[in-house]
Amino acid sequence: MRAQTFCIALATAAIACRGPATPVPVVGRQADISRLTGEWLGSYSSVESGRSGSIVFELTAGSDTAQGDVMMGPAGWNGPVPRGRPINRAQLPPATQVLTINFVRISGGQVSGALASYTDPSCDCQVHTTFVGTLAADTLAGTYQTSRLTGGAPVSGKWRVVRSTE
């Protein structure tokens, strides 16, 4: 319970400290897309990389474009994310990045998508992250895989977001 409370606090702090969220195209049948309506807060982590961070995703009813970001902290970092708009980068630990969700696809209860390519500070190289998951009631959970654009072994991890009831 303590870890879940921390994750929700971290995600809430990410909402407070980000600038305008990045538009995220949501692809699927309208009935499937409507199942993602609401504000989703959660986190991700990887035992392999030691990284973790928060996820914020929000879809307004009737829309096919959501708002969302992923906050990535340095290996071993456990937040919290400082508050304030826009993000005061001086208050963030070195190597903290706000990552952009490129798109989300939903079909039935299966969700997939990708982040925009970004520079991974552990290798100082461009990487690409894809994710898959399952929607069950008010929880989306799954796995992700990050691959170097120049090759090498991919790194995987787990993610989970819960629809906010507030």
N, C-alpha and C positions, 0 to 999 in steps of 0.2 A: 504494500500500500504506500509506503514511504517513497519508493522509486516512482510509482505512478503519479503521486502528488508532485514530486520534483519535475517529472516530464511535463506535466500540465503547466506548472509554474514557468518552466523554461520556454515552452511554446507561447504562453501568454506574454512573457517578456519579449520574445521575438516579434510578436505582433506590435507591441508598444514601441520597439526601437527601429523597426524597418520604415523605410520611406514608402511611397506608393508601391503596392504589391504588383508583381509582374503578371500581365494577362496570360492565362493558360488555356489553350484550346482543349475542349473536352469532346472526344469523338465517340459516337455510338448512336443507337436508336434513342429517340427522345424519352421513351419510357425508362431505359437504362440510365440515361444521363440524369433524369429527375431523382433517381435513387441516391445521387451524390449531393443533393441539395443540402446546404447547411455549412456550418463552420467546423472544420476538422483540425484537431490539435494532437500532436504526438511527437514521436522521436524515432531515431534510427541509431544503430550501433553496429560495429564490426569488431569481432574478436581479432580478426586477422590484422587490421590496420590500427586498432586501438582508438579509432575515431568514433565520435558520437555527436549528435546534434538534434535540433528541433525541426519539426515540419509544421507548416501552417498552410491550410488549403480551404478556400471558401467558394461556394457556388450558390448563386442566387437562383431562386425558382424561375423556370422558364428561360434560362440562359444556357448557351453552349460554350461560354467562356468563363472560367473561374479566375480567382486570384490566388497566388501561392508562392511560397519561398521555402528554401531549406537553409538553415543556419549550420555551417560546419565549423566546429572548433578544432584546435590542435589536438593531437593524440594525447589522451589522458585528461583532457579538459572536461570539467563537469559543470560549467556555467557558474552563476547565472549570467544571462545576457543583460548588459546594462540597458536602462530605459532611456528614452529620449528620441525625438524626431528632428531631423533625420538621424540616421545612425552616426554616433560619434565614434569614428574608428579609433581614436586615441584611447578610448575606454575599453576596447576589445583586446583580448589576448593576441599576440602575434599569430599570424596565419589563420585568423578567423575570417571566413568568407560567407557571403550571402549568395547561395546558388539559385539558379533559375530553373523552374520546372518548365520544360519545353512543351509537353503535351501529356494528356491523360486519355486513355482509351478504356471504355467499359463495354462489356458484352456479357449479358446475364449477370452473374455475380463475380466475374473475373475482371480485374483492373490491371492495366499495364501502362507504361509510359517511359519517358526519358527526361533527363536533365540536360540543359545546355552544357556543352563542353566547357571545362574550366581547368585551371592550373592546379594540380595537386602539389602542395608544398613539400610532401615527403620525397617526391622524385623531381620536383621542378619541371614537370612535363604535363602536357595536355592529356586529359582523361575524359571518358564518356561513361555515363551511368545510366543503366536501364533498370526498371523495377517491375515486378509482378506481384499481385496479391489477390486476396479474396474479400468480398464484402459479405459480412454476416451481421445483420441488424445495424447497429450503430458503430461497428468497428470494421476498419480496413486494416489488413495485416498481410505482410508478405516478405519477400526477399529482394535484394538488389545486387547488382554486379557492376563493378567499376573496372574499366579496361583502359590501359594506356593506348593512345592513338598510334604510338610507335611500336606496339607489340609488348609482349611480356605476360606474365601470369596475372589473371584478373583477381580482384579482391571482392569478397562477397560479405553481405551482412543482412540484418533483419530490420524491418521497419513496422511501425504500428501507429495508426491515428484513430481517434475516437471522435464521433460527432458531438459537439458541444450542446448541452441542453439549456444553456443560459441564454 
